[in-house]
């Protein structure tokens, strides 16, 4: 059974952790962090689209 809510929570937590690490390493608005943030958002959207038929995505996760 798939659960989009759990997947989205893990992706959001992972994105926050990676954002923190990249900010410490490269600075607040570096190109690397912007590219990584974009890739993580794309990954999240792909999971959301792929598994949206399994469960409702919480409103806090929609963008």
C-alpha positions in Angstrom: 0.0 0.0 0.0 1.4 3.4 -0.9 1.1 6.4 1.2 1.8 9.7 -0.4 1.7 11.5 2.9 4.6 9.5 4.3 6.6 9.9 1.1 6.0 13.6 1.0 6.9 14.1 4.6 10.2 12.2 4.1 11.0 14.3 1.0 10.3 17.6 2.7 12.4 16.6 5.7 15.2 15.5 3.5 15.0 18.7 1.4 15.2 20.8 4.6 18.2 18.9 5.8 20.0 19.2 2.4 19.1 22.9 2.2 20.7 23.4 5.7 23.9 21.6 4.7 24.2 23.3 1.4 23.6 26.7 2.9 26.4 26.1 5.5 28.7 24.9 2.7 28.0 27.2 -0.3 26.1 30.1 1.2 22.5 31.2 1.3 21.7 31.8 -2.4 24.3 29.8 -4.2 23.6 28.3 -7.6 24.2 24.8 -6.2 21.5 25.1 -3.6 19.0 26.6 -6.1 19.6 23.7 -8.6 19.3 21.1 -5.8 16.1 22.6 -4.5 14.7 22.5 -8.0 15.6 18.8 -8.4 14.1 17.9 -5.0 10.9 19.7 -5.9 10.7 17.9 -9.2 11.2 14.6 -7.4 8.5 15.5 -4.9 6.1 16.4 -7.7 6.8 13.2 -9.5 6.0 11.1 -6.5 2.9 13.2 -5.9 1.7 12.7 -9.4 2.5 9.0 -9.5 0.9 8.1 -6.2 -2.0 10.6 -6.0 -4.5 7.9 -6.8 -3.4 6.0 -3.6 -4.1 8.6 -1.0 -4.9 12.3 -0.6 -1.9 14.7 -0.5 -2.2 16.9 2.6 -2.9 20.6 1.7 0.4 21.6 3.5 2.3 19.6 0.9 0.7 21.1 -2.2 2.4 23.9 -4.1 
